[in-house]
Amino acid sequence: MGIGRARWVALLVGLAAAAAAAVVTVGASEGDADPLYRSCVDECKKTGFLRDASVRHCQVPTDDHPADKSWYAHEPLYLQWKEWNCKSECRYHCMMERESEREQLGLGAIKYHGKWPMKRASVFQEPVSAALSALSLLVQFNGWLSFFLQLSYKLPLRPETQMTYYEYTGLWHIYGLLSMNAWFWRAIYHSCDTSWTEKLYYSSFAAFIGYSLILAILRTLNLKDEASRVMVAAPILAFTTTHILYLNFYELDKDLNTKVCTAASLVQFLLWAIWAVMTKHPSCFKILIVIIGSLSSIVLETYDIPPRWGYVDGRALCVAVSIPLTYLWWTFAKEDAEMRTTAIIKKTR
């Protein structure tokens, strides 16, 4: 591979340590305590005006609807999903006003209510992250479809059952469906951050990462019989389900979710790396590149890089890194299926 195994191991260990160290508890946002920001929000909610601009969400309806209803509740159903009401609109506009003032004073960006100040574009709250997430979803779909077509039409099938020779076909199909579901809800979440899109985003990715760990264990340990697979999958599925229920019905603890998902990711990366090097898999180089890129992506997201130009932050960079890695990962899946199919056919002959 051009680089010694010791260097690969050192690089992987270093990135894994950085990713683990990055998972820290996030404290209260500095912007929440800013007295100028707080007074701006209070005044905006009372008057419905922000300097010379009018925040129409705070205006009392003049029709027959009750005045104590949120403004957005008077909108058609296809607009209510945004949940942009008086409070959220005042927070957004006051946040952008304060950040403009801080920028003029030469001060850096600070967080408000746990999030960096990001500029909207039409109805998209984080347009760059939303667009990149949609592109990643497209790449996931293309990779899964290419994998499906290769196994169904390009590689030979078992003559007696017309099933594929590759023992992990079904596992990879489920992986593809869960990955597409996770990226779909991530794109929706970055487009519109509401309570329900946030829960669907975190739940979908928790399910995806939990299943990815199952796939990693089953493939790297070469487990083929149903009993072994159930013994491995059952406790991980139970833990993942409990974790998702906790996030949705008890507390949406983002810090806990980050720790759980990072730990599961590090374990599966370690399994894939050891397996690829020990077995000298033909796609070993690709696997290591994906692992290194994924670890870098975790570092980017967990270190929470402040936004640039009001649109690009650490999460956007994380999504951008995932796009080429997704392509490489599905290329490995196809090569692994082809390798195993060839080996099984030779063995049967």
ZITA-V212051 format. One record per residue. N is the residue number from 0. RES is the residue in one small letter. OMEGA is omega as a letter, one per 20 degrees, with the letter a starting at -180 (999 if undefined). Layout:
# ZITA-V212051
n-><N & N>
res-><RES & RES>
omega-><OMEGA & OMEGA>
This chain:
# ZITA-V212051
n-><0 & 1 & 2 & 3 & 4 & 5 & 6 & 7 & 8 & 9 & 10 & 11 & 12 & 13 & 14 & 15 & 16 & 17 & 18 & 19 & 20 & 21 & 22 & 23 & 24 & 25 & 26 & 27 & 28 & 29 & 30 & 31 & 32 & 33 & 34 & 35 & 36 & 37 & 38 & 39 & 40 & 41 & 42 & 43 & 44 & 45 & 46 & 47 & 48 & 49 & 50 & 51 & 52 & 53 & 54 & 55 & 56 & 57 & 58 & 59 & 60 & 61 & 62 & 63 & 64 & 65 & 66 & 67 & 68 & 69 & 70 & 71 & 72 & 73 & 74 & 75 & 76 & 77 & 78 & 79 & 80 & 81 & 82 & 83 & 84 & 85 & 86 & 87 & 88 & 89 & 90 & 91 & 92 & 93 & 94 & 95 & 96 & 97 & 98 & 99 & 100 & 101 & 102 & 103 & 104 & 105 & 106 & 107 & 108 & 109 & 110 & 111 & 112 & 113 & 114 & 115 & 116 & 117 & 118 & 119 & 120 & 121 & 122 & 123 & 124 & 125 & 126 & 127 & 128 & 129 & 130 & 131 & 132 & 133 & 134 & 135 & 136 & 137 & 138 & 139 & 140 & 141 & 142 & 143 & 144 & 145 & 146 & 147 & 148 & 149 & 150 & 151 & 152 & 153 & 154 & 155 & 156 & 157 & 158 & 159 & 160 & 161 & 162 & 163 & 164 & 165 & 166 & 167 & 168 & 169 & 170 & 171 & 172 & 173 & 174 & 175 & 176 & 177 & 178 & 179 & 180 & 181 & 182 & 183 & 184 & 185 & 186 & 187 & 188 & 189 & 190 & 191 & 192 & 193 & 194 & 195 & 196 & 197 & 198 & 199 & 200 & 201 & 202 & 203 & 204 & 205 & 206 & 207 & 208 & 209 & 210 & 211 & 212 & 213 & 214 & 215 & 216 & 217 & 218 & 219 & 220 & 221 & 222 & 223 & 224 & 225 & 226 & 227 & 228 & 229 & 230 & 231 & 232 & 233 & 234 & 235 & 236 & 237 & 238 & 239 & 240 & 241 & 242 & 243 & 244 & 245 & 246 & 247 & 248 & 249 & 250 & 251 & 252 & 253 & 254 & 255 & 256 & 257 & 258 & 259 & 260 & 261 & 262 & 263 & 264 & 265 & 266 & 267 & 268 & 269 & 270 & 271 & 272 & 273 & 274 & 275 & 276 & 277 & 278 & 279 & 280 & 281 & 282 & 283 & 284 & 285 & 286 & 287 & 288 & 289 & 290 & 291 & 292 & 293 & 294 & 295 & 296 & 297 & 298 & 299 & 300 & 301 & 302 & 303 & 304 & 305 & 306 & 307 & 308 & 309 & 310 & 311 & 312 & 313 & 314 & 315 & 316 & 317 & 318 & 319 & 320 & 321 & 322 & 323 & 324 & 325 & 326 & 327 & 328 & 329 & 330 & 331 & 332 & 333 & 334 & 335 & 336 & 337 & 338 & 339 & 340 & 341 & 342 & 343 & 344 & 345 & 346 & 347 & 348>
res-><m & g & i & g & r & a & r & w & v & a & l & l & v & g & l & a & a & a & a & a & a & a & v & v & t & v & g & a & s & e & g & d & a & d & p & l & y & r & s & c & v & d & e & c & k & k & t & g & f & l & r & d & a & s & v & r & h & c & q & v & p & t & d & d & h & p & a & d & k & s & w & y & a & h & e & p & l & y & l & q & w & k & e & w & n & c & k & s & e & c & r & y & h & c & m & m & e & r & e & s & e & r & e & q & l & g & l & g & a & i & k & y & h & g & k & w & p & m & k & r & a & s & v & f & q & e & p & v & s & a & a & l & s & a & l & s & l & l & v & q & f & n & g & w & l & s & f & f & l & q & l & s & y & k & l & p & l & r & p & e & t & q & m & t & y & y & e & y & t & g & l & w & h & i & y & g & l & l & s & m & n & a & w & f & w & r & a & i & y & h & s & c & d & t & s & w & t & e & k & l & y & y & s & s & f & a & a & f & i & g & y & s & l & i & l & a & i & l & r & t & l & n & l & k & d & e & a & s & r & v & m & v & a & a & p & i & l & a & f & t & t & t & h & i & l & y & l & n & f & y & e & l & d & k & d & l & n & t & k & v & c & t & a & a & s & l & v & q & f & l & l & w & a & i & w & a & v & m & t & k & h & p & s & c & f & k & i & l & i & v & i & i & g & s & l & s & s & i & v & l & e & t & y & d & i & p & p & r & w & g & y & v & d & g & r & a & l & c & v & a & v & s & i & p & l & t & y & l & w & w & t & f & a & k & e & d & a & e & m & r & t & t & a & i & i & k & k & t & r>
omega-><r & r & a & a & a & r & r & a & r & r & r & r & r & r & r & r & r & r & r & a & a & a & a & r & a & a & a & a & a & a & a & a & a & a & r & r & a & r & r & a & a & a & r & a & a & a & a & a & r & a & a & a & r & r & a & r & a & r & r & a & r & a & a & a & r & a & a & r & r & a & a & a & r & a & r & a & a & r & a & a & a & a & r & a & a & a & a & r & r & r & a & a & r & r & a & r & r & r & r & r & r & r & r & r & r & a & a & a & r & a & r & r & r & a & r & r & a & a & r & r & a & a & a & a & r & a & a & r & r & a & r & r & r & r & r & r & r & r & r & r & r & r & r & r & r & r & a & a & r & a & a & a & a & r & r & r & r & a & a & a & a & r & a & r & a & a & a & a & a & r & r & r & r & r & a & a & r & r & r & r & a & a & r & a & r & r & r & a & r & r & a & a & r & a & a & r & r & r & r & r & a & r & a & a & r & r & a & a & r & r & r & r & r & r & a & a & a & a & a & r & r & a & a & a & a & a & r & a & r & r & r & a & a & a & r & r & r & r & a & r & r & r & a & r & r & a & a & a & r & r & r & a & a & r & r & a & r & r & a & a & r & r & r & r & a & r & a & r & r & r & a & a & a & a & a & a & a & a & a & a & r & r & a & a & r & a & a & r & r & a & r & r & a & r & r & r & r & r & r & a & a & r & r & a & r & a & r & r & r & a & a & r & a & a & r & r & r & r & r & r & a & a & r & r & r & r & r & a & r & r & r & a & r & r & r & r & r & a & a & r & r & a & a & r & r & a & a & r & 999>
